[in-house]
Amino acid sequence: MGYFLKIVSYIFHPLFIPIAGTIAYFQITPKYSPLELLGGNMLPIFILTVIIPIISFLILRNIGIVHSIQLPTIKERKYPLYLNLVLLFIVVYKVIPNNYIMELYYFFVGLIIATLASILLLFFKVKSSMHLLGMGSLFMFLTNLSVHFETNITLSLSIFILLTGLVTTSRLYLNAHTKSEVFIGFCIGLISQLLTVKYWL
């Protein structure tokens, strides 16, 4: 059971949330998306939000700043979050404007707000689950896309809720977070997307 839940934590790692949201947008949108638009957004977003953070984590671990991918201490969590914040700003200011998509733009603005909130909480010695922050952000984004494009994705949302429960179980079972940290992370994800939805919905 523990091995399975550990795999769940890796599969639904918050690193994959930005690219997952991008892919979800192109799957749900009824708008025609030429290959140039797909490649112009997905490839740089994948490089900036997945490849670079992985390489950066390996560097930080080699120089002793972080010791585990779980980032158990508040001090260890700060540096990856700072890096993630910078990379999200690069996506918003450099990547998306070249192939502008309003929905994706505000999705990433919401992720920036969520990351800033998580960093702010660290200064008050409060950790939030980045896994649940990511799941909450993606769930609300999918819900907003469904309303925005008047597309019925109820089944997909139902499955996503079950997956969110599975991720929550994995984080608690592995003692990576407390119940309050999981709850805080999920709420931050939901609220951050709700704060931006009025600008595009």
Steps between C-alpha positions, in 0.01 A plus 500: 500500500777740595683435173184566297428827682860610449456446126180708515696785660751491216242475220298793635801708602431876494771540235260353246205728579593788262548272200193295600291817504639598160419160350154506659428837342581376150291187561194693620502813287277494191726758338721390215861474617761488222818303552701820540279606791524159666878479469551867583336451837542138603870449428636809681255448788616139535866605499450786747269326747625141489850462355666805657355437852619137489851605400497776762389255770790267415742793524353615834523147637861460385606820676309403815227763502224240472521135604172341391248542221236525773658827625401424859633818664387858450855605408526237227164597352586866452760464226296279262198727553705811418625331184150386408371853544765641266429235237125565516564871446712414196212296361255786555724777364698324229331178383124563496514854350668352188201267447238673711223292652297688760390192694854365536633843590271527801554136594868580544421826678299289744797266548719803573252620763493153656880478507528845658246399765699183579822699530331754726373223727853364537602825670234420761641146533197352326543235232240432234478190287622587150345177372155607613562858395562371150197270505277780628627740234449252219156394622375858511656578162327200343170605658542853369583374150188283506284801584686733263470275194165352610653153473380207709803339663316374808651152468851640477441722803361206697808292420721795593328529838574132564863554400519800733380278782764245407775764502375627838511147638853451370630821660343413836599132491862588421500755785605768253238741636246544775128525429511876543789539255313294241185706553689830479671396179174398332326822606786713367475323165124550475496861614792610282315386186174656621675835543594510131188346346307829488751633247430235237184303580 
